[in-house]
């Protein structure tokens, strides 16, 4: 039986493709290109925007889509800088086009102290997606415009501080006088709250990023912290222990746009020790809260 030379060539190409393993970056990191668009790539000095999923085997340790309020970005270093201080993620970003997806592996066998979550691992796995990149000039122009817009928003929030302080003081006084009893709800943990305004957006959910405006006070009426003075909501991943337990539980009761007054017992706040000097031991805390954003 005769076989056309073209089929022999195709068979050899297929065999070679099957045998081909992961590629290697200029600094020796092993990577696999899952999606390859073959478009323009970031150059040294450009700013690259990306999402990254960090894994220990199949176990997720970090996911920027869930754990970061904004898309991460980095200025791309020169080849010489990368050679001096190798980075697996930075290495692959220089090989990617917008929309590309790469998995890169960084060996940690020889590290004297391994990162948290990788104590018994020999490698860190990064799944990287390049979402955008822009020149330094375009980046600086965009940052200046964004900062101007943010500052305008901060001014609006700061202007509300006295109004919110007055409302919080009134609600605390009403709480101590028993005037809120018909509106006060209590959870199984002992958290008490008054729903001041139902939100119309998505429900806050554990594991998602939320942004919360707040005004915190002791039951003597003195304020110990508030976001209105700063002009910015506090972002954090809900239900992960980044805030006091009373917040993780209380904010989960809200929908985006919702407003509430939380009365948090010491056991769900700063406990018997308190948080000196602002919060005395065994303090019940009062928080006026607004869920500005729920989810990424």
C-alpha positions in Angstrom: 0.0 0.0 0.0 1.3 3.4 -1.0 1.0 6.4 1.4 1.1 9.9 0.1 4.1 11.9 1.5 1.7 14.6 2.7 0.1 12.1 5.2 3.5 11.0 6.4 4.4 14.7 7.1 1.1 15.3 8.9 1.7 12.2 11.0 5.1 13.4 12.0 3.8 16.9 12.9 1.0 15.3 15.1 3.5 13.1 16.9 5.8 16.1 17.6 2.8 18.1 18.9 1.8 15.3 21.2 5.4 15.0 22.6 5.7 18.8 23.1 5.6 19.7 26.8 5.1 23.0 28.5 7.1 26.0 27.2 9.7 27.9 29.3 9.9 31.7 29.9 13.2 33.5 29.3 13.9 33.1 33.0 13.1 29.4 33.2 9.5 29.3 34.4 7.5 26.4 33.0 4.2 27.6 31.4 1.3 26.4 29.2 -0.5 28.7 26.8 -4.3 27.8 26.9 -5.7 30.7 24.9 -3.4 32.5 22.4 -4.7 35.4 20.4 -1.4 36.4 18.7 -2.1 40.1 19.1 0.1 42.9 20.4 2.0 42.3 23.6 2.9 44.6 26.5 6.3 46.2 26.3 8.6 47.4 29.0 7.1 50.4 30.6 3.5 49.5 29.7 0.9 48.9 32.4 -0.6 45.4 32.2 -4.0 44.6 33.7 -4.6 40.9 34.6 -6.5 38.5 36.7 -4.7 35.7 38.5 -5.8 32.5 40.2 -3.2 31.2 42.6 -3.3 27.4 43.4 -1.6 24.8 45.5 -2.4 21.9 43.3 -6.2 22.1 42.8 -6.7 24.1 46.0 -7.4 27.8 45.5 -5.4 30.1 47.7 -6.2 33.4 46.0 -8.5 34.5 43.2 -8.3 38.2 42.1 -11.8 38.1 40.6 -13.2 37.4 44.1 -10.5 38.7 46.5 -9.6 42.0 44.9 -11.9 45.0 44.6 -10.2 46.1 41.3 -8.4 44.4 38.5 -4.7 44.1 39.5 -2.2 45.9 37.3 1.6 46.2 37.1 4.2 48.2 35.1 6.1 45.8 32.9 9.8 45.8 33.8 12.6 45.5 31.3 14.2 42.2 30.3 17.3 43.2 32.4 15.2 43.9 35.4 13.3 40.6 35.1 16.6 38.8 34.8 17.9 40.4 38.0 14.6 39.7 39.9 12.7 36.9 38.1 9.0 36.7 38.5 6.9 34.0 36.9 3.8 36.2 36.5 5.7 39.1 35.1 7.6 36.8 32.8 4.4 35.4 31.2 2.7 38.8 30.9 5.4 39.9 28.4 4.4 36.8 26.3 0.6 37.5 26.3 -1.9 39.3 24.2 -5.2 40.7 25.5 -7.5 37.7 26.1 -4.6 35.2 26.4 -4.7 32.6 29.2 -1.5 31.0 30.6 -0.7 28.7 33.5 2.8 29.2 34.9 4.5 27.2 37.6 7.0 28.6 40.1 9.2 26.1 42.0 9.6 26.7 45.7 11.6 23.7 46.7 14.6 25.6 47.8 12.9 28.5 49.6 14.0 28.7 53.3 10.4 29.8 54.3 7.5 28.9 52.1 4.4 31.2 51.7 1.3 30.7 53.8 -0.8 28.0 52.2 2.2 26.4 50.6 4.0 25.0 53.6 4.1 21.4 52.2 4.1 22.3 48.5 7.0 22.2 46.0 5.4 24.7 43.5 3.0 27.5 43.2 0.6 27.5 40.2 -0.6 30.7 38.7 -3.5 30.9 36.2 -3.1 34.3 34.5 -5.4 36.1 32.1 -4.3 39.4 30.4 -7.3 41.7 30.3 -5.7 44.9 29.0 -2.5 46.9 28.7 -1.7 50.6 27.9 1.3 52.9 27.6 2.6 54.7 30.6 1.3 58.0 29.2 -2.2 56.6 28.7 -2.1 55.1 32.1 -1.1 58.3 33.9 -3.8 60.3 32.0 -6.4 57.7 33.0 -5.2 57.6 36.6 -5.4 61.4 36.8 -8.9 61.4 35.5 -10.0 58.6 37.8 -8.5 60.4 40.9 -10.3 63.6 40.0 -13.6 61.7 39.8 -12.8 59.9 43.0 -12.0 63.1 44.8 -15.3 64.6 43.7 -17.1 61.5 45.1 -15.1 61.8 48.4 -16.2 65.4 48.8 -19.9 64.3 48.6 -19.3 61.6 51.2 -17.4 63.8 53.6 -20.2 66.4 53.4 -22.5 63.8 54.9 -20.4 63.1 58.0 -22.3 65.5 60.4 -25.7 64.3 59.2 -24.7 60.7 59.8 -23.2 61.5 63.2 -26.4 63.2 64.3 -28.5 60.2 63.1 -26.2 57.7 64.8 -26.3 59.6 68.1 -30.1 59.7 68.0 -30.4 56.0 67.2 -28.0 55.1 70.0 -30.0 57.2 72.5 -33.2 55.7 71.3 -31.7 52.2 71.7 -30.7 52.9 75.3 -34.1 54.3 76.1 -35.9 51.3 74.6 -37.5 53.4 71.9 -36.3 51.0 69.1 -37.7 47.8 70.6 -40.6 47.6 68.1 -38.1 47.8 65.2 -35.1 46.0 66.8 -34.3 42.5 65.5 -32.0 40.0 67.2 -30.1 37.1 65.6 -29.2 33.9 67.3 -25.7 35.1 68.0 -26.9 38.1 69.9 -26.4 40.7 67.1 -29.1 43.4 67.2 -30.1 45.5 64.3 -32.6 48.0 62.9 -33.1 47.9 59.1 -33.3 51.6 58.1 -33.6 51.2 54.4 -34.0 48.1 52.3 -31.5 47.9 49.4 -32.6 47.2 45.9 -29.4 45.6 44.6 -27.9 42.1 45.0 -27.7 40.5 48.5 -24.3 40.6 50.1 -22.8 37.1 50.0 -20.0 35.4 51.8 -16.8 35.3 49.8 -17.7 38.3 47.7 -16.1 41.8 47.9 -18.3 44.4 49.5 -17.8 48.1 50.1 -19.4 49.6 53.3 -19.8 53.2 54.5 -19.9 53.2 58.3 -20.0 55.3 61.4 -18.9 53.6 64.6 -19.8 54.7 68.1 -19.7 53.5 71.7 -23.0 53.6 73.7 -21.9 56.8 75.4 -22.2 58.4 72.0 -18.5 58.9 71.4 -17.3 58.0 67.8 -14.2 55.9 67.4 -14.0 55.5 63.6 -16.0 56.3 60.5 -15.6 56.1 56.7 -17.4 59.4 56.0 -14.4 61.4 57.4 -12.2 59.7 54.8 -14.7 60.0 52.0 -14.4 56.3 51.0 -16.2 53.1 51.7 -14.3 50.2 53.3 -13.8 47.3 50.9 -13.4 43.8 52.2 -14.2 40.2 51.3 -17.3 39.3 53.3 -17.4 36.3 55.6 -13.6 35.7 55.7 -12.8 37.1 59.1 -11.2 40.3 57.8 -13.6 42.3 60.0 -15.1 41.7 63.4 -17.7 38.9 63.5 -20.6 41.3 64.0 -19.8 42.9 60.7 -19.5 39.7 58.8 -22.9 38.7 60.1 -24.6 42.1 60.0 -23.5 43.2 56.5 -24.7 39.8 55.1 -28.2 40.9 56.1 -28.1 43.7 53.6 -28.7 44.2 49.9 -26.7 46.7 47.9 -28.0 50.2 48.7 -29.3 49.0 52.1 -28.8 50.9 55.4 -29.0 49.6 58.9 -28.0 50.3 62.5 -26.0 47.4 64.1 -25.7 46.9 67.8 -22.8 44.5 68.3 -22.1 42.8 71.6 -18.5 42.6 72.8 -18.4 38.8 71.9 -19.0 39.8 68.3 -16.8 42.8 68.4 -13.4 43.2 70.2 -14.2 41.0 73.2 -13.1 41.4 76.7 -9.8 43.0 75.7 -11.4 45.8 73.6 -9.2 47.7 71.3 -7.5 50.4 73.4 -7.4 53.3 73.5 -10.5 53.9 71.3 -12.6 50.9 72.4 -12.7 49.9 76.1 -12.8 46.3 77.3 -16.1 44.4 76.9 -17.7 47.2 74.8 -21.0 46.9 73.0 -20.6 48.8 69.7 -23.1 50.7 67.5 -22.5 51.0 63.8 -24.5 52.9 61.2 -23.8 51.1 58.0 -24.6 51.5 54.3 -23.8 48.7 51.8 -22.5 50.7 48.9 -21.5 47.7 46.8 -22.0 44.0 46.9 -20.0 41.8 44.6 -17.3 42.7 42.0 
